Amino acid sequence: MTKHRPFLGILAAVALMLGLAAGVAPQAAAEDPPLSLELTSAPETLVGGEDATMTFSIDALSSLAVLTVDVSTGWQVSPSRQLVAPGETSKSVTLRAPISGEGATVTVGLYAASGDYAAMATYIPLAPALAPLDIAGVVAWDSAEPAEGGTIPGNGLVTAAIDGDVSTFWHTQWQPDDSPHPHFIVLDLGSVQTVHSFVYVPRGYSTCEYPNNATACNGQIVDFELHAGAGTFGERTVAELQGYSFAQPEDATYSLIKADSFSSADTAPKTVTFDEPVTTRYLKLVSLSAVPDNANGAEDYPGGQPWAHAAELEVIGALTGSSPELPDVAPTPRVVVAPAAASAGTSVNVSGGGFEAEASVTVTLGGEPVAFGMVDLSGLFFTSMVLPEDLPLGAVTLTASDGANSASTAVTVVDTTVPAIQAVAATSGRVGTALSIAVKATDDSLPLTYSAAGLPPGVRINAATGVISGTPTVDGVFNVTVTVRDAQENEATVSFKVTVAKKAAPTPSPTPTQPAKFVRTAPYTLEGKHLLNGRNWTTTCEPYSQTERCRTEIWATVVKMEDGQFVRESGWAFNNLTYLPYMTRQAWKGNPLGDLGSTTNGVFTSGGRQWRTECDTAATGRGACRSYTWTTVYAATPKASGGYAFSQSNEWVFNNIVMFGAPSWR
């Protein structure tokens, strides 16, 4: 990699002659990693007159740099010069192609103020800008039908094929007799042009008055030939253009460009793209066949109608000329200090860009001159300086000026003094006994942050206060190191030992009284079948959260509603649910079956039904809650005459009871 430092020797000489501030010594830049410059995005090709973006990735900048982009004649780029600061990794430019001409070689250079540079080049091909060419007129044709004019003057004439209006059309003769194929029309481009394609626009199907074809107007061309022509065609007068035909000159010659068929499935424009661009003044379209009669009862021409028509004929060619000017923005002067934050008395590098080439630059710090430099041909300069010892902490303005241009930035003077920590004596403690050690430190850059390594398990340090506290859980000797960091990231450490003794043997405790156990009873909390008070009961229990839930059923006759009729039915019927006392009242918090605080005055809704809970009442007794659900109850009352009188009502029906206790009651 080649270096270019045309100003460094001059810088040293100027510094000696003018005399720098105390402690300032100009010096060459240190060796940096090679600059990295890569093309990350660019157009594969660019159409004439269009813009595109080119993007470059940049790496390893240690000083301000200038990115230069040069392009071939006729092409434009903006900005052609722009500054790149350390840390910036991507830059883009706008590339504008000429309307016509050749492709561009794009040459890119990255020049750092420190002296390093990187370069690259790439080629962007130019694609022609295509657009409809002006057609000077029609100079020869074999047939036209003025009678097509009707209420639209010009319809049927050859001029309607090039008038730019798709609602008018040229049509071959049909009265008094049909003029058979082939038909032709010769277009004059006014001068020799480079032609890339040709467009045939048929009449729109909705504009046909009496179409004899299902998808196209009468005379839509199918088979065709397209020729490039030459000869003494001349120009046609207005009267001639209103005629049925005009013959080709005897010296007319043609070369075939394309022979093909247009689709007759629709009336959309049909484009003929040439295999190679054709240079010609005259184009001859020959219609060899047209769509057949196959609709509206027409059947005279099942093999193809004798007519030809065209709503519009277009010739597509390459544009010429120049592109609009792309403004090139000159870089604004800029100055960079690296590192941007340093302590007083240390050296920093100053680089700038966007200055007058070969001008001298004065660098001031807080308004006082501290360094000088010379601008190279790229508008860059580079120098080094030592920050004065007496600079206060905080930001100070650094300015570079060449007399006509100036730029400023901030240099932050930071504290590099580490915190002062008081010595910490060795400390003793015991497992199970609280321990506290205060680590004290002072510093000008607050706040301080404390961290520790090697602390006994169970002991931590407060990051803000430095107080070590906690209850050790393991005995032994621990080598502890505390790190104190100030607001400027300066660190200091202190180390000490903490000896933790084993826990003292505990005084024997009296044998605790075993807690009472819950005794299950029939029929609600004891599993199995029971005969009680002359009734049959059955109870099953299952785990529920931290307790058990027992479901009790009784053999009974119940009233049900089936098919709109009340019926009596004997069998096992649900009686209630009992939640055993293996959970504390606190453990039921949030469950409305055992926590009135989770209800609205005891009422709540669950599963689409309304519920009511009461706790510690005469019905529940202390240490329990009962829940009821609002439901429809059917009843059967014996009648004196025999049979039953049935009724239904909505009322609160007992559902479950929650008994509070503790896990130890199992």
C-alpha positions in Angstrom: 0.0 0.0 0.0 1.4 3.3 -1.0 1.5 6.2 1.5 1.1 9.9 0.5 2.1 12.4 3.2 3.1 15.5 1.3 2.5 17.8 4.3 4.2 16.1 7.2 7.7 17.5 6.6 6.2 21.0 6.0 4.2 20.6 9.2 7.3 20.0 11.3 9.1 23.0 9.7 6.1 25.3 10.3 5.8 24.1 13.9 9.5 24.9 14.6 9.2 28.3 12.9 6.0 29.5 14.6 6.6 27.8 18.0 3.8 25.5 19.4 2.2 25.7 22.8 4.2 23.9 25.5 4.1 20.2 25.2 2.9 20.1 21.6 4.9 18.1 19.2 3.8 17.3 15.6 4.4 13.7 14.6 3.6 11.3 11.7 0.7 8.9 11.9 1.3 5.5 13.3 1.0 2.5 11.0 -2.7 1.5 10.6 -4.3 -1.6 9.2 -4.7 -1.5 5.4 -7.9 0.4 4.4 -10.8 -1.7 3.2 -12.9 -0.5 0.3 -15.5 -2.8 -1.3 -18.4 -2.3 -3.7 -21.5 -3.6 -2.0 -24.3 -2.6 -4.5 -24.3 -1.2 -8.0 -26.6 -1.7 -11.1 -25.6 -4.5 -13.5 -26.5 -2.1 -16.3 -28.1 1.4 -16.5 -30.6 2.6 -19.0 -29.7 5.9 -20.7 -30.9 8.9 -18.7 -31.7 7.0 -15.5 -30.1 7.2 -12.0 -28.8 4.4 -9.8 -27.2 4.2 -6.4 -23.7 2.7 -5.8 -22.8 1.8 -2.2 -19.4 1.1 -0.8 -18.3 -0.6 2.4 -15.4 1.0 4.3 -13.3 -0.4 7.2 -10.1 0.2 9.2 -10.3 4.1 9.2 -8.3 5.7 12.0 -8.5 9.2 10.6 -10.8 11.3 8.4 -10.8 10.3 4.8 -12.2 11.4 1.4 -14.0 9.1 -0.9 -13.6 10.1 -4.6 -15.7 8.7 -7.4 -14.8 9.5 -11.1 -16.8 8.4 -14.1 -16.4 8.3 -17.9 -17.2 11.3 -20.0 -20.9 11.9 -20.4 -21.7 10.2 -17.1 -22.4 12.1 -13.9 -21.9 11.2 -10.2 -22.8 13.0 -7.0 -21.2 13.5 -4.6 -17.9 13.0 -6.5 -16.1 13.8 -3.2 -17.3 13.1 0.3 -15.7 12.8 3.7 -15.7 9.6 5.7 -15.1 9.6 9.4 -13.7 6.8 11.6 -16.5 4.4 12.5 -18.5 5.1 9.3 -18.7 1.9 7.4 -20.9 2.7 4.4 -21.1 5.5 1.8 -23.3 5.9 -1.3 -23.3 8.0 -4.5 -25.9 8.6 -7.2 -24.8 7.7 -10.7 -26.6 9.2 -13.7 -26.2 7.7 -17.2 -26.2 9.8 -20.4 -29.1 9.4 -22.8 -26.8 7.7 -25.3 -23.2 6.7 -25.6 -20.9 4.1 -24.0 -20.8 2.4 -20.7 -18.9 3.9 -17.8 -15.7 3.0 -16.0 -16.2 4.0 -12.4 -13.0 4.7 -10.5 -13.2 4.9 -6.7 -10.5 6.1 -4.3 -10.4 6.2 -0.5 -7.7 8.5 0.8 -7.1 8.8 4.5 -5.6 11.9 6.1 -3.2 9.6 7.9 -1.7 8.7 4.5 -3.3 5.4 3.6 -5.4 4.8 0.6 -7.5 2.1 -1.2 -8.8 2.1 -4.7 -11.0 0.1 -7.0 -12.8 0.3 -10.4 -15.8 -1.2 -12.0 -17.6 -1.0 -15.3 -21.3 -0.2 -15.8 -22.8 -1.0 -19.2 -25.2 1.5 -20.8 -28.5 0.2 -22.1 -30.2 2.3 -24.7 -33.1 4.5 -23.6 -36.0 3.4 -25.8 -39.1 5.5 -26.7 -41.5 5.9 -29.6 -39.8 7.7 -32.5 -41.5 10.5 -34.5 -43.0 9.2 -37.8 -42.8 11.9 -40.4 -45.5 10.4 -42.6 -46.8 7.6 -44.7 -45.2 7.5 -48.2 -46.6 4.4 -49.9 -49.6 2.1 -49.5 -51.6 -0.3 -51.5 -55.1 0.3 -50.2 -57.2 2.6 -48.1 -61.0 3.1 -47.6 -62.1 6.8 -47.2 -65.7 5.5 -46.8 -64.7 4.4 -43.2 -64.7 8.0 -42.2 -68.4 8.2 -41.5 -68.8 10.7 -38.6 -65.1 10.5 -37.8 -63.1 12.3 -40.5 -59.9 10.6 -41.4 -61.0 7.0 -40.5 -59.9 4.6 -43.2 -57.1 6.8 -44.5 -53.5 5.8 -43.9 -52.9 9.0 -41.9 -55.1 7.5 -39.1 -52.5 4.8 -38.5 -49.9 7.4 -37.3 -52.0 10.2 -35.8 -51.4 9.1 -32.1 -55.2 8.4 -31.6 -56.2 4.8 -31.2 -59.8 5.7 -31.7 -59.1 6.3 -35.4 -57.8 3.7 -37.8 -56.5 2.9 -41.3 -58.6 0.3 -43.2 -58.1 -1.3 -46.7 -60.7 -0.8 -49.4 -64.0 -2.7 -49.2 -66.1 -0.7 -51.7 -67.0 -1.1 -54.4 -64.9 -4.3 -54.1 -62.7 -5.9 -51.5 -59.0 -5.4 -52.0 -57.3 -8.8 -51.4 -54.1 -9.6 -49.5 -51.2 -8.8 -49.3 -51.5 -5.2 -48.2 -48.7 -2.8 -47.3 -48.0 0.5 -45.7 -44.6 2.3 -45.8 -43.6 4.7 -42.9 -41.1 7.5 -43.2 -39.1 8.3 -40.0 -37.9 11.6 -41.5 -34.2 10.6 -41.2 -32.1 7.5 -40.7 -32.9 6.1 -37.2 -31.8 3.2 -35.1 -34.9 1.1 -34.6 -35.3 -1.6 -31.9 -38.9 -2.6 -32.1 -42.3 -2.0 -33.8 -45.8 -1.9 -32.3 -49.0 -2.8 -34.1 -52.1 -1.5 -32.3 -55.4 -3.1 -33.6 -58.8 -1.5 -33.2 -60.4 -2.0 -29.8 -63.1 -4.7 -30.0 -65.7 -2.5 -28.3 -65.4 0.0 -31.1 -66.4 -2.5 -33.9 -69.8 -1.8 -35.4 -70.3 -5.1 -37.2 -67.4 -7.5 -36.3 -67.3 -10.8 -38.3 -64.8 -12.3 -35.8 -65.4 -13.4 -32.2 -62.3 -11.7 -30.7 -61.1 -9.0 -33.2 -62.4 -6.3 -35.5 -62.6 -6.9 -39.2 -59.2 -6.7 -40.8 -57.0 -7.4 -37.7 -53.7 -8.5 -39.2 -52.4 -12.0 -38.4 -49.5 -13.0 -40.7 -47.1 -10.2 -41.4 -43.7 -9.1 -42.7 -41.7 -6.1 -41.6 -39.0 -4.7 -43.9 -36.4 -1.9 -43.8 -36.6 0.2 -47.0 -34.7 2.6 -49.1 -35.5 4.6 -52.2 -36.8 8.0 -53.5 -40.1 7.9 -51.7 -40.5 11.7 -51.4 -43.3 13.2 -49.4 -47.1 12.9 -49.8 -49.4 15.9 -50.2 -52.6 16.2 -48.2 -54.6 15.3 -51.3 -52.4 12.2 -52.0 -52.8 11.0 -48.4 -56.6 11.0 -48.9 -56.4 8.6 -51.8 -57.0 4.9 -52.0 -53.3 4.1 -52.7 -49.9 5.4 -53.6 -47.3 3.3 -55.4 -43.8 2.6 -54.2 -41.0 4.2 -56.3 -39.3 2.1 -58.9 -36.0 2.2 -57.1 -37.5 1.0 -53.7 -35.5 -1.8 -52.1 -36.3 -3.7 -49.0 -34.6 -6.1 -46.5 -36.7 -8.4 -44.4 -36.5 -7.7 -40.6 -39.1 -10.1 -39.3 -41.8 -12.4 -40.6 -44.2 -13.7 -38.0 -47.8 -13.8 -36.8 -49.8 -11.5 -34.5 -52.1 -13.2 -31.9 -55.7 -12.8 -32.8 -57.0 -13.8 -29.4 -57.4 -10.2 -28.3 -57.0 -6.6 -29.5 -54.0 -5.7 -27.3 -51.0 -3.9 -28.8 -48.6 -6.3 -30.5 -44.9 -5.6 -30.2 -42.3 -6.9 -32.6 -38.8 -6.9 -31.0 -35.9 -7.0 -33.4 -33.1 -9.5 -33.0 -30.7 -6.7 -33.6 -31.3 -2.9 -33.8 -32.0 -1.8 -37.4 -30.7 1.4 -39.0 -33.2 2.7 -41.6 -35.4 5.6 -42.6 -38.3 3.6 -44.1 -40.3 0.7 -42.5 -42.7 -1.4 -44.6 -45.4 -3.4 -42.9 -46.9 -6.1 -45.1 -50.2 -7.8 -44.1 -50.3 -11.3 -45.4 -53.5 -12.4 -43.8 -56.2 -11.3 -41.4 -58.6 -12.9 -38.9 -61.4 -15.1 -40.4 -65.2 -14.8 -40.4 -66.5 -16.8 -37.4 -69.1 -14.7 -35.6 -72.4 -12.9 -36.0 -73.4 -15.2 -38.9 -70.5 -14.1 -41.2 -69.0 -16.9 -43.2 -67.8 -15.4 -46.4 -64.1 -15.6 -45.4 -63.6 -18.6 -43.2 -59.9 -18.8 -44.2 -59.2 -15.1 -43.5 -60.7 -11.7 -44.3 -59.3 -9.8 -47.3 -58.9 -6.5 -45.4 -56.2 -5.1 -43.1 -56.5 -2.3 -40.5 -54.3 -0.5 -37.9 -55.5 1.8 -35.2 -51.9 2.9 -34.6 -48.4 2.0 -35.7 -45.4 2.9 -33.5 -41.7 2.7 -34.1 -39.5 2.3 -31.0 -35.9 3.6 -31.1 -33.0 4.7 -29.0 -33.1 8.3 -27.7 -30.2 10.6 -28.2 -29.1 13.8 -26.4 -27.7 14.5 -22.9 -29.1 13.9 -19.4 -30.1 16.8 -17.1 -27.3 18.0 -14.9 -26.8 16.2 -11.6 -25.7 18.7 -9.0 -22.4 17.7 -7.3 -22.3 18.6 -3.7 -18.9 19.6 -2.3 -18.0 18.2 1.1 -18.4 20.5 4.1 -15.2 21.0 6.1 -14.9 18.6 9.0 -12.4 17.9 11.7 -12.0 14.7 13.8 -10.0 14.0 16.9 -9.0 10.4 17.9 -9.5 9.5 20.5 -12.4 11.8 21.1 -11.9 11.5 24.9 -8.5 11.6 26.5 -6.8 12.7 29.7 -4.8 15.9 29.9 -1.2 15.4 29.0 -1.8 12.6 26.4 -1.5 12.7 22.7 -4.4 12.8 20.2 -4.5 12.8 16.4 -6.3 15.5 14.5 -7.5 15.0 10.9 -9.6 17.2 8.8 -11.2 17.3 5.3 -13.0 19.6 2.9 -10.3 22.3 3.2 -8.5 24.3 0.4 -5.9 22.2 -1.3 -2.3 23.1 -0.3 -3.5 25.7 2.3 -2.1 25.9 5.8 -4.4 25.0 8.7 -4.3 26.3 12.3 -5.7 24.1 15.0 -7.0 25.9 18.1 -8.1 24.4 21.4 -10.4 26.6 23.4 -9.4 29.5 21.2 -5.6 29.0 21.7 -3.4 27.8 18.8 -2.0 24.4 19.6 -1.0 22.8 16.2 -0.6 23.5 12.5 -0.9 21.5 9.3 -0.8 21.6 5.6 -3.7 20.5 3.4 -2.9 17.9 0.7 -4.4 17.8 -2.8 -7.4 15.8 -1.6 -8.4 18.6 0.9 -7.1 16.6 3.9 -4.7 17.3 6.7 -3.4 15.3 9.6 -1.4 16.2 12.7 -0.9 15.1 16.3 -0.9 17.2 19.5 -0.6 16.8 23.3 -3.5 18.0 25.4 -2.3 20.6 27.9 -1.9 19.4 31.5 -4.0 22.3 32.8 -7.2 21.5 30.8 -10.2 21.0 33.1 -12.4 17.9 32.9 -15.2 18.0 30.3 -15.6 19.1 26.7 -13.4 21.7 25.0 -13.9 23.0 21.5 -11.2 22.2 18.9 -11.3 24.2 15.7 -9.3 23.8 12.4 -9.2 26.8 9.9 -7.4 27.5 6.7 -8.6 31.1 6.7 -11.5 30.6 4.3 -13.0 27.4 5.8 -13.2 26.1 9.3 -14.6 23.2 11.2 -15.0 22.4 14.9 -15.4 19.4 17.1 -15.4 18.6 20.8 -12.6 17.0 22.7 -13.6 15.5 26.1 -10.9 15.7 28.8 -11.5 12.8 31.1 -10.1 11.7 34.5 -7.7 8.7 34.4 -7.0 8.7 38.2 -8.1 5.4 39.8 -10.2 5.5 43.0 -8.4 5.6 46.3 -9.5 2.6 48.5 -9.0 2.4 52.3 -7.3 -0.9 53.4 -9.6 -3.5 54.8 -8.5 -5.6 57.7 -9.0 -9.4 57.9 -12.4 -10.2 59.2 -13.8 -13.2 61.1 -17.4 -14.5 61.2 -19.4 -17.6 61.9 -21.8 -19.7 59.8 -25.4 -18.6 60.6 -24.4 -15.2 62.1 -24.8 -11.9 60.1 -21.6 -10.4 58.8 -21.0 -6.8 57.7 -17.8 -5.2 56.2 -17.6 -1.6 54.9 -15.3 -0.9 51.9 -14.6 2.8 51.6 -13.2 4.6 48.6 -12.8 8.2 47.3 -12.6 9.7 43.8 -13.3 12.9 41.8 -15.5 11.1 39.2 -18.6 9.9 40.9 -20.6 7.7 41.3 -18.5 4.8 42.3 -19.5 1.2 41.6 -18.4 -1.7 43.8 -18.1 -5.4 42.9 -16.5 -8.3 44.7 -15.1 -11.8 44.0 -14.4 -14.6 46.5 -17.1 -13.8 49.0 -18.4 -16.5 51.3 -21.7 -18.1 50.1 -24.6 -16.2 51.6 -22.7 -12.8 51.5 -23.0 -10.1 48.9 -21.7 -6.5 48.2 -23.9 -3.5 47.7 -22.8 -2.1 44.3 -23.7 1.5 45.3 -22.4 1.7 48.9 -19.6 -0.9 49.0 -21.1 -2.5 52.1 -20.6 -6.3 52.3 -23.3 -8.0 54.3 -25.2 -11.3 54.6 -25.2 -14.5 56.6 -22.4 -17.0 55.7 -23.6 -20.5 55.0 -20.2 -22.2 54.6 -17.2 -22.1 56.9 -13.6 -21.6 55.7 -11.0 -19.0 54.7 -12.0 -16.8 51.8 -9.7 -14.5 49.8 -11.9 -11.6 48.8 -11.1 -8.9 46.1 -13.2 -5.8 45.8 -13.1 -3.7 42.6 -14.1 -0.1 42.7 -14.9 1.7 39.4 -15.5 5.4 38.9 -17.6 7.2 36.4 -14.7 7.4 33.9 -14.2 3.6 34.0 -11.1 3.8 36.1 -10.7 0.8 38.4 -8.8 0.0 41.6 -8.9 -3.1 43.8 -8.4 -4.1 47.5 -7.9 -7.7 48.8 -8.5 -9.1 52.3 -9.3 -12.4 54.0 -12.6 -13.4 55.6 -12.5 -16.4 58.0 -15.8 -18.1 58.7 -16.0 -20.5 61.7 -18.3 -23.4 61.9 -21.8 -22.9 63.4 -22.0 -23.3 67.2 -23.7 -26.6 68.3 -27.4 -25.8 69.0 -28.9 -26.4 72.4 -31.1 -29.5 72.3 -34.7 -28.7 71.9 -37.5 -30.5 73.7 -39.3 -33.1 71.6 -42.2 -31.2 69.9 -45.7 -32.3 70.3 -47.0 -34.1 67.3 -49.6 -32.1 65.5 -53.2 -33.3 65.6 -54.3 -35.3 62.5 -57.6 -34.9 60.7 -59.9 -37.9 61.2 -62.2 -38.8 58.3 -65.8 -39.7 59.1 -68.7 -41.1 57.2 -70.4 -40.1 55.1 -68.7 -37.0 53.7 -64.9 -37.5 54.2 -64.5 -41.2 54.5 -64.3 -43.1 51.2 -66.6 -46.0 50.5 -70.2 -47.0 50.8 -72.1 -46.2 54.0 -75.5 -46.9 55.6 -76.3 -44.0 57.9 -79.6 -42.9 59.3 -81.3 -45.6 57.2 -79.9 -44.1 54.0 -77.3 -45.4 51.5 -74.3 -43.1 50.8 -71.2 -43.4 48.7 -68.1 -41.2 48.8 -65.0 -41.0 46.5 -62.0 -38.8 47.1 -59.4 -37.4 44.7 -56.4 -35.0 44.9 -57.2 -31.3 44.5 -54.3 -28.8 44.5 -52.6 -29.3 47.9 -55.5 -31.1 49.4 -58.2 -33.7 48.6 -61.8 -33.3 47.4 -64.4 -35.9 48.4 -67.7 -36.3 46.4 -70.6 -37.7 48.2 -73.7 -39.2 46.6 -76.9 -40.5 48.2 -79.4 -43.1 47.0 -82.6 -41.1 46.4 -85.6 -40.5 44.2 -85.2 -37.3 42.2 -87.5 -35.4 39.8 -86.2 -34.7 36.3 -87.6 -33.1 33.2 -87.5 -35.4 30.2 -89.2 -34.6 26.8 -91.1 -31.8 28.5 -92.5 -34.1 31.2 -91.7 -34.4 34.9 -90.5 -37.9 35.9 -89.4 -39.5 39.2 -86.3 -41.6 39.0 -84.4 -43.5 41.8 -80.6 -43.8 41.8 -77.4 -42.3 43.1 -77.8 -38.5 43.3 -75.1 -35.8 44.0 -75.1 -34.6 47.6 -72.1 -32.4 48.0 -68.3 -31.8 47.7 -66.0 -31.6 50.7 -62.5 -30.1 50.5 -60.4 -31.7 53.3 -58.5 -29.5 55.8 -55.0 -30.0 54.3 -54.6 -26.4 53.1 -54.3 -23.2 55.1 -56.8 -20.3 54.6 -53.9 -18.4 53.0 -53.4 -21.1 50.4 -57.0 -20.7 49.3 -56.4 -17.0 48.5 -57.7 -16.1 45.0 -60.1 -19.1 44.9 -63.7 -17.9 45.4 -64.7 -21.2 47.0 -62.5 -20.3 50.0 -61.7 -16.6 49.7 -64.5 -14.0 50.1 -62.0 -11.4 48.8 -62.2 -13.0 45.4 -66.0 -12.5 45.2 -68.4 -9.5 45.2 -70.0 -9.6 48.6 -69.8 -13.4 48.4 -71.3 -13.7 44.9 -69.3 -14.7 41.8 -69.9 -16.2 38.3 -68.1 -19.3 37.1 -68.9 -21.7 34.2 -71.8 -19.5 33.2 -73.5 -20.0 36.5 -74.0 -17.8 39.6 -72.4 -18.8 42.9 -72.5 -17.6 46.5 -69.9 -18.3 49.2 -70.2 -17.8 53.0 -67.4 -18.3 55.5 -67.2 -18.7 59.3 -71.0 -18.5 59.7 -73.3 -20.6 61.8 -73.9 -22.8 58.8 -70.2 -23.3 58.1 -68.7 -23.2 61.6 -65.3 -21.5 62.2 -62.6 -22.4 59.7 -64.8 -23.3 56.8 -66.6 -21.9 53.8 -69.8 -23.2 52.1 -70.7 -22.4 48.5 -74.1 -22.5 46.9 -75.2 -22.4 43.2 -78.3 -20.7 41.8 -80.2 -23.5 40.0 -83.6 -24.8 39.0 -85.1 -27.3 41.5 -87.9 -29.8 40.5 -90.2 -31.2 43.3 -92.9 -33.9 43.5 -95.6 -33.6 46.2 -98.0 -36.6 46.8 -101.6 -35.8 46.1 -104.4 -37.0 48.4 -106.1 -38.5 45.4 -103.0 -40.3 44.3 -100.1 -39.4 42.1 -97.9 -36.4 42.5 -98.1 -32.6 42.0 -94.9 -31.4 40.3 -93.3 -28.0 40.6 -90.1 -26.1 39.8 -88.4 -23.1 41.4 -85.0 -21.3 41.2 -83.1 -21.2 44.5 -79.6 -21.4 46.1 -78.6 -25.1 46.4 -75.7 -26.2 48.6 -72.8 -27.5 46.5 -69.6 -27.8 48.6 -67.7 -27.0 51.8 -64.1 -26.0 52.2 -62.4 -26.8 55.5 -59.3 -24.9 56.4 -56.4 -26.6 58.1 -52.7 -27.3 57.4 -50.6 -29.9 55.5 -49.6 -31.4 58.9 -53.2 -32.5 59.5 -52.8 -35.4 57.0 
